[in-house]
């Protein structure tokens, strides 16, 4: 196999095959046994190998072109002209790198904490990694849908098998919300296939679609992608899923799977039905601002750390859709591209920060077995290293300059100013609300006197936990202080998208 010619297939199928290998070998039910240890090593080695291979994607990526790169195209279902068609550009490549970066950290984080069926647990994450990369690579509509739907299965099992007391309720709710929205997306795909005779996404972008058709297709896409983001008011599945999911499940859900919704809007909705997207742009901006403001106030009321971070994720993902749909409210290409770039940076940044915060909650839960803010206080006295990292991630979540949380939000706010003062005014409230609910949590959990005997007996980070959180801290600071490589990677693709939807004045 030619490594460079099949790079994307390797990134997709290596973790999937690794996951099925773990399922085939299995474990003996004893998490402390040598066989379980071998399963952990196989999972870590596989995820690290995928990460190393993805470095080749970054190294050989040409940021000066908007054309698809690393393209693979093989006939798949000839009867309906469906192809195994893969490729990446400046929109998908950063999200693939985020996926390969987060997965090994999830494996390390669950090294000692997963006591039941560790082989199956790590296998689910490896299979999920391959499927998520497949979504970001697929350039054939049917292939995209297959990866999109099968992605639900490992997460369904992760929450249902290793989740909390109400895991069955949370799992069913998660599955129903995401599956029902996707069914309408499939209907839109079938219609586009009938109109064009192909599942090629690029061909769909050139299809002559009337205004009514574009509106209906946009609505079908909206119901699929809004659930994934998730946007208000179809967000209610997310807090339940996060609270009941194991730590690794929460990390992948927040860091990667929520990005599927934003990716769907920018990959499918905007270029395929630009007139329909323009028609609904005001609605999308309104829903995004409701998520930023209203959900921010909801986060202020939470007493469970996981729920607070989950609602915070909804508010911050509102910036993503806001940045994307400012396109039609700004005069000039530069402002439109700025909003879209800000939305993309926000997706990557949120993946790092939210993943880190859920891991921090997991560290505390492993020791105290509680997520309630009231059960903590004075953690800094017994866990100073952990507290320093937790505060860093909390400040990044609040958009502190110098962290990755500031970059994307600032870009979207500037783009909002170019569109409408009130858009910027309401968007900027996340800086205030984000600081309010984040500092409220930090004050009650980290600072003050030692609150109880459980906190007094806490031990600081072990080596495994320090490595995971330390790597994420470096990443948050690196993107915050030097975002140019990330922004440069996506610029050419975003500029082409702006031109495609008819905003170019050149």
N, C-alpha and C positions, 0 to 999 in steps of 0.2 A: 504493500500500500504506500502510495506517495504521500508522505506526511503533510507537506504543504498543500497539496491538492485536496486532501480529505480532512483538513484540520477541524472543520465544524462537525463533521460526522464523528470524529474521535471524541470531541468535547461532549457530544450528545450521548453516544452509545457506550463509552468507557464507563462512566458512573452507573449507567443502567445495567450493563453486564456485571459490573462489580456488585451491585445490589442484589441481583439474582443469584450470583455466586454465594453471597452470604446467606441467602434464603435456602439455597440447596445444601450448604454445609450445616447450617443451623447451629444451635448451642445446646448445652445439656441442662439449661434452666438454672444453673448456678452462676450468678454474675461474677463470683470471685474465682471461678475455675480457670485453668490455663487455657481451655478451649475458648471461653468467653474473651479472654485477653487477646487471643489470636484474632478473633473476629474484630475486635476494636482496632488492632493493628492493620488489618486488611482494609477496614473502612477508612482509617486515617491515611494509609498509603495511597489508596485510590483517589481520595479527595485531594490530596497534595499533588499527585501526579496530574490530575485535571487542572489544578491551579498552575502548575509549571508549564503545561502545554498551552494554557491560555496566555501566558506571557508572550508566546510566539504570535498570538493574535495582535497584541499591543505593539510588539516590536515591528511587525511587518505591515501594520495598518497604515494606509496612505491617507493622511488627514487633508490632503489638498483636493481630493475628488469626492463627489457625492455619489459616484457609481457604487454598485454593490461589489463587494470584494469577497475573496475566498469562495467563489460561487461553485456549487455542485448541483448538477441537474441530471437526473436519471428517470426514465419512464417508470411510473409506479402502477397506476390503474389505467391501462390504455383505453378501455371502453369508454371512459368519461374524460379522457385527456387530463388526468391528474398526475402530477410529477412529484418526485422526491427532490424538491428544489430548495436549496439553502443559499444564504448569502447574508452579509452584514454590512452596515454602513455606520455613520457617526451616531445614529440613534440607538441601534441595537448593541454595538460593540461595548459601550460603557456598562450596559446592564448585564451583559454576559460576564464581563470582568468582575462586576459586583457579586454575581452569583457564585463564581468559582472562588472568590475571596472569602465569602461568608461561610460557605459550606464546611471547610476544614475547621473553622472556629467552632461551629456547632458540634462537630464530632468531638473535638477536644473538650468542649464544655460539658458534654454528656458522658465523659469517660468514666467517672466514678458514680455519677448520680443516678444512672439508669440501672436499676437492680433487676428488672423483669425483662426477659427476652431481649438482651442487648443486640444480638445478631439481627433480629427482625427490625428493631428500632433503627439501627444504622443503615440497614438495607433500604428502608423506606426513604431516608434522607438522600441516599445516593441515587435512587431511582427518580425521586422528585427533582434532584439537581439536573439530571439529564433531560427530563421533560421540560423544565423551565427554560433551559438553554435552547431546546427545540422550538419553543414558542418564539423566542427572540430571533431565531435563525430562519424560520419558515417563510418562504416566498410564494408558496402555493396555498390557496385558501383552505383546501381540504386537509392538507398536512397541518396547517396552523390549527384547525379545529380539533384534529386528533390529539395533538400535543396539549392543547388548551383544556380539553375535557379529561384526558387521562391524568393530567396534573392533579385533579381533585382527589383521585383515589389514594395516593400515599398520604396526603394531608388528612383525609377522612380517617385513615387508619391511625395516624400519629395522635390525633386528638382523641379518637374513640378508644384506643387501646392504652395510651399512657397519660391520658388527661385526668382532670380532677373529678370530684363527686358528681357533677352535672355534665359530664363529658358527652353522654349520649344525646342529651338535649342540644348542647352546643354543636355537636357534629351534624346532627340532622338539620338544624337550622342553617349552618354553614353550607351544607351540600345543596339544600333546596334553593336557597337564595342564588347561589352561583350557577347551579345547573339550569334553573328555569330561565335566567337571563341569557344563558348561552344558547338555549334552544332557539330563541328569536334571532340570534346572530346566525345560526345555521340556516334559518329560513332566508335571511338576506343573502347569504352565500349562494344558496341554491338559485335564487332569483338572478343574481349576477352571473352565475354560470349559464343559465338559460339564455341570458341576453348576449353573452360574449362567446359561449362555447368553450370556455376555459376557466380554470381556477387560478390562473396567473394573477397575482396581486397587481403587478404593473399593468397588465391588460385591463383590469378593472378600473384603474385610474384614468384610462383613456376612453372608457365606455361613455357613449352619449346618453345621459340619463336626464329625464325631465325633472322639473322642480318638485312636483308631487312625489315622484319616485325617490328623489334624493331625501326628501323629508322623512318618508317612511323608513328608508334604509338607515338614516341617521338615528331615528327612534329605536330601531332594532339594535343598532350598535350601542346606543346610549344605555339601554337596559342591561346589556351584557357588561359593559365596561364600568358603568357607574356603580354597580354592585361590587366590582372588584376593587375600586379605588380605596374605600367606598365613599360615595357622595351622599350627603343628606338628601332625601330621607330614607335611603335604602342601606343605611349604615348599621342597623341595630344588631346584625349578626356578629359584627367584629368584636365588640367588648366581651360578649359571651365566649366566642372562640378563643380570644386571648386569655381570658381568666382561666378557662378549663384546660387549655393546651399545656403540655410540658414546656419547659423553658426553650428548648431547641425549636419546638413547633412555633412558639410565639416569635422567635427571632426570624425564622424563615418567612413566616406569614407577613410580618411587618417589613422586613428588609427587602424581600424579593416579590412575594406574591401580590402585594398591593400595587406594585409597579406595573403589573400586567394591565391594569385598567388604564393607567396613563399611557402606556405603550400602545394599547389598542386605539386610543383616540388619535395619537400622532401618526401611527402606522396605517390605520384603516380609515377612520372617520374623516379626518381633515383632507387627505389627498383623494379619496375615492368619491366622497360627496361634499365637495367644498361649498357649493351653494346651500345645501342643507345645513352644513355646519355654520355658515354665516347666518342663516335664518334663525337658528337656535342659539347663537352666540350670547345674546343678552340673557337668556334663561340660564345658560351654563355659567356665566359670570355671576349671576344672582345666587345660584346654588353653591358656587364656590365660596362666595363671601359669607353666605349663611354658615357654611362649614367652618370658616375661619372664626367668625364672631360667636355664633350661638354655641357651637361645640366647645369653643374655648371656655365659655361660662359653665357648660356642663362638666368639663374637666375640673373646674374649681370646686365642684361639689363632691368629688369622689373621695372615698375613704380607703379604697383598695388601690395599692400602687399600680398593679397591672391595669386596672380599669382606667386610672388616670392617664397612664402612658398610651393606652389604646385610644382614648378620646383625643389625646394630643396628636396621635398619628392622623386621625381623621381631619383635624384642623390643619395640620401641616400639609397633608396631601391636597387640601383645598387650594394651596398655592400652585400646585402642579397644573390643575385644570384651569385655574385663573390665568396663568401664564400662557397656556396654549390658546385659549379662546379670546385673548386680547387682540389677536391678529386683526380682526375686522374693526377694531375701535381706534386704531392708531394710524396716523398718516405717516407714511414713510417706511421703508424696509427695515431700517436699523432698529427702530423701536419694536416692530413686530418680532424680529429675530431675537431681540434682547429678552422679550417675555418668554419665548419658546426655549431659549437657552437657559434662562432662569428656572423654568419648570423642569428641564432635564437635570440641571445641577441639583435642584431640590430633591429629585427622586433618588439620586445617588447619595446625597448627604443624609436624607432621611433614612435610607437603608443602613448607613453606618451608625447613626445616632440612636435610632429606635432599637436596632439590634443590640447595641451596647447597654441601653437602659434596661431592656428585658433581661439581659444577662446579669446585670447588677441585682435586679429583683430576685433572680434565680439564686444568686449567691446568698442573699439574706434568707430566702425561703428554705434553702438546704440546711441552714443552721437553726432557724427559729420555727420553721413550718407555719409561717403566717405572712400574708401579704398586706395586712391591715396597718395603716400608718400609725394608728394609736398604739400598736404593740411595740413600737420602737421609740428611740430618743437617746441621744448621746452616743450614737454609734462611732463617732469620730474618736471617742476616748479609748475604744477597744480595737477598732479597725481603721487606723489612720491612713494606710495605703489605699484601701478600698474607698474610704471616704473622699480622698483627693481625686481619684478617678471618677467616682460617682458625681461629685460636684462639677468636674470638667464636662462630663456628658450632659448634666443638667443645664449648665450654662450654654452649651452648644444647642441644646433643644430650645432654649430661650432666644437663640439668635445672637449670641455674643460675638462681636467682631474678632476675627482671628481664628474662628472655628468654621467648620463647613456649614453649620446651620445659618450663618449670616449671609453667605455668598448668594445662594439661590434666591432666598427671600428678598434680599436687597435688590437683585436684578429685576425680580417681578414687581416690586414696589415702584422702582424707577419707570418700568414699562407702564405700570398703572397710571402714574402721573402723566405720562404722555397721552394716555387715553382719556382719563377723566379724574378730576381731583378727588371725587367721592369714592371712586374705586380704590385709589391709593389710601385714602383716609381709613376706610374700613379694613383694607388689607393690613395696614400698619398696626391695627389694634392687636394683631397676633404678637407683636413685640411686647406689648403691655400685658395681655392676658397670658401669653406664654411664660413671661417672667413671673407673673402672679402665681399660677398653679404650680410651676416648677419650684420656685423658691419656697412656697408653702410646704411642699413635700420635703424639700431639702432641710428646711428649718426643723421640722418635726421629727424627721428620721435621723439626721446626721448630727445636728448641734444640740446644745444644752447638756444638762446633767444626765448621767446614766439612769434610764427610766425604770429598769427592772432587772431581775436576776438573769433573765435570758440574754439581755444585752451585755450585762457584766461578764458573761461567760463566753462571749463571741471571740473567735480567733480570726486573725487577719487572713488575707488572701494566701492560698497555697500557690505553688509554682505554676500549676496548670491554669488556675484562674487568673494569675497575674499576666501570663503570656497572652491569654485571650483578650483581656481588657486592655493590656498595654499596647497590643497591636492595633486595636480599634482606636485607642487614644491617639496614637501616632497618625493614623489615617485621617481622623477628624481634624487634627491640626494641620496636616499636610494639605488637604483639600482647602482648608480655610485660609492658609497662608500662601499657597501656590496653586490656584485653581486653573492656571493657564493650560496645562496639558489636557485636562478634561474638557475645557471649553473649546480648545483648538480641535480636538478630535471630532466634535459634533458640528462645528461651524459650517462647513461646506454643505453638509446634508440639510441643515436647517435653512440655510440660504436658498437651497434648491426648492425646499418645501414651500417657503414663503413665495417664491416665484411661481410655483405650480398652482397655488390657490389664487393667483391673480393679483397679488399685492405689489409686484415689482413695478417700479416707476422708471426703470432704466430703459 
